Amino acid sequence: MRHASLLLLLCGCLGGCAKFPAGLSGGEARQLLDLRLTLRAAVDENAYYLFGIDINGRDGDGPEVIAPFTEFLGNGRATGSYTHYVEYHQRQFELFRDQPEQQGTTVPPRTALGPPIFFDSTSSAGTLSCSVDLAQLRLNAADPNPTQLELNFITVNQIVLPGEIPLTPRQSDGFGTLGTTFLSIRAENGLVINNDGIESGGELFGGQQLDGAYDLTDFRIAIRQGS
């Protein structure tokens, strides 16, 4: 499947407040990545909603949806290339560090990094939002914040793991018609990216109409200085 990426540099401002998980102080200035997705219907609390992030520095290999008829790929959530994702599942937000998906017989390891700095769910209205401190994405504490990010927001209704046969067809969505249009951005304070026709909703996946709970209709991404 052909990769697609968009380099978007739109300037603006986004404000907000922050909730700080254990071990993180709110007394210092932080570079925050604000992420928000909107669905065509209310959230399915048993499904998986991913804010996929790739900081590997390579162009053109960001996060993508898994093809509809793939029985098992990695952890069953997404494919392409990514290093991190915020996952919303059963009313919980969690930031994970992970590795690119590989076809295989075992689930690759992933590392839980705690909740994002800020998180909010208006799940009955189909909106999920969170903010990640870019320092949370560093592989080592002494590393600088990442400056180049590739992003895709991915929904998937079920996880297909080794030896499992899905009881119902998997449903999944991401940016663009095929879910393979990840966005490539520079982490510059003041950057704001709105949907602007990238994601319209009402799409098909595997030849079937997506249910509203998995159908992305809108999104927003921003980089800002926070505390």
N, C-alpha and C positions, 0 to 999 in steps of 0.2 A: 504494500500500500504506500502510495506516495506521501511523503511528508509535506506539510505546508506550514509556513510561519509568516507572521506579520510583524514588522518593526514599527511600533507606534510610539510616537513621542508627542503627547498632548499635554500642555501645561495647565495647571490650575491648582486649587487648594482643596483639602478635605480636612475637616476638624472632627473631633470626637473625644470621648473620655476613654480611660483604660482601666481594666481590672488586672491586677498583677498576681499571678500564681505564686505559690510558695517558692522561696529562694531567689526571687527577682524583686529588686527595689524600684520604686517609682521616682526616686530622687534625682536621676540623671537623665540627660537628653538621650533619646533613642531614635533610631531610624526605623519607622514602622511601615509595613506593607499591609494595606487595607484591602480586604477581599469580600465581595458580596455577590451572591447568586440569587436569581429569582426563577421559580418554576411556574408552570402553567396551572398547577393545582397545589394542594397542601402536601407537605412533606410526608413520605412514607417512613415512619420512624424505624422500621426494620430494614430499610435500604441503606446504601452507602453513598455519601456525598463527599467528593474529594476536591480540595483546592490543591492541584498538582503543581509542584515547583521543581525546576531543574536548574542547578547552579554549577553544572560541570564545565561551563565555559565554551562548549562546542556549539556551533551554530547548526540549526536545522535538525535537531534530534530530540525535541521536547516530548512531553506527555501526550498520550493518545488513548482513545477507547480501545478495548479489546474487540476484535472482529466478532460479529454476532454468533458464529457457529464454532468458535474455538472452545474445545471442551475444557482445557486447563492451560493456563499460562501464568506462571509465577504465583502471586498471591490472589489472583482472580479479580483484581480491582481495575488495573489499567496496564497499558503497555507503552512502547516507545522508550523514552529516557526520562527519568526523574530521580532526584536525590531526596526529596522530601514531599510530604503532603499533610495538610490538615484534613482529618476525617471527621465527619459528623455521622454518628450512628447511635440510635437509641438514646437520643437526647444528650449525647456527650460529644464535645469537641476534644480532639487530641492531635498533637503534632507528632509525626513520625519521620524518622530518617530511614530510607529504604534504598534498595538497589534496583537497577533496571530489570525488567521481567525477562525470564528465560524459560523456554519450554523445558519441562522436567517432571520429575515424579515427587518432589518434595517442595514444600513451601519455603521460599527464601526467608532468612531472618530479617526482622525489622526492629528498630529501636524506638521506643516511646520516649518522647522528649518533654512530656507534660502538655498542659493546655496552652493554646495561644494566649498572647497578652490580653486580648479583648475578644469576647465572643458573645453573640446574641442570636437567638432563634425566634423568628416569628413564623414557626413551622406551619401553623394553620393557614397562614397567608402565602406560604411557599417561599419564604425568604430566609436565607442563612447568611450570616456575616461574621467575620473575625478579623483580627489584626495580629500579624506576626512581627516580633522584633527581629530585624535581619541578623542580629547577633545570635539568635537562636539557631540560625542555619549554618553557623561556622562549624567546621569539622574539629577545630582546635580553638581554645579560648583566646589564644594569642593571634589568631588569623584576623585579617580585616573583614569587614562586612562584604558580602558578595556584591558585585557591581553589575552583573549581567544575569538576567533571569529569563527563563522560558516557562510560561504558565498555561495551564488548561484546567478548566473546571469540569469534572467528570461525575456523572451519576451512574449507578449500577444497582439493579434491584436485588441481585443475589450473587453470592460468591460460589464459584464452581471450583472445588478443590480436587486433589488426586482421588480417583476412584468414584467420584460423585457424578451422577447424571441429573441434570436439572429437571425438576418436575414440570416446570413451565418455561417457555422461552425467555431467555435473559433479555432485559431491556436496559439500554445504556445510552447516554448522550454526552457530548462534549462540544467544544466550539466548532462551528462550521457544519456543513451538511453531513459529513461523515464522522465528526468528532475528532478530526485529526489536525485541526487548525489551531495550533498552539501559538501564543503571542510571545514575541521576543522583545524585552524591554531593558532599558538601562535604569538602574536604581538611583534616580535623581529626585531629590526632594521637590515636591510641587507637581510631579507627574500625575495626571489623572487620565484614565482610559475608560470610556463608556462603550456600550455595546455597538452603536453606530452600524447596525445592520449585519454584524458578524453572526449573531445568533437570533433566530426569528421564532422558533417554536413550531409546532405542528409537523415535526419531521418523522420520517420512517427509520426504523432500525431493523435490519434483517428482513426487510419487506413488510414489516408490520408497523402500524401506527403506534407511536409511543404514548403510554399513559401519561397524564398530566403531572403525576408525582415524580417523573423522571425526565421530563421535557424542559430543558433550559429555555427561557424566553428573554432573559436580561442578565447583565452582570455589570460590575464596576470594580476597577482596580486603581489604587492610588499609592503613592509613596509620600510620606510626610515625616517631619520631625515631631517627636512626641516626648512625653516624660512619664 
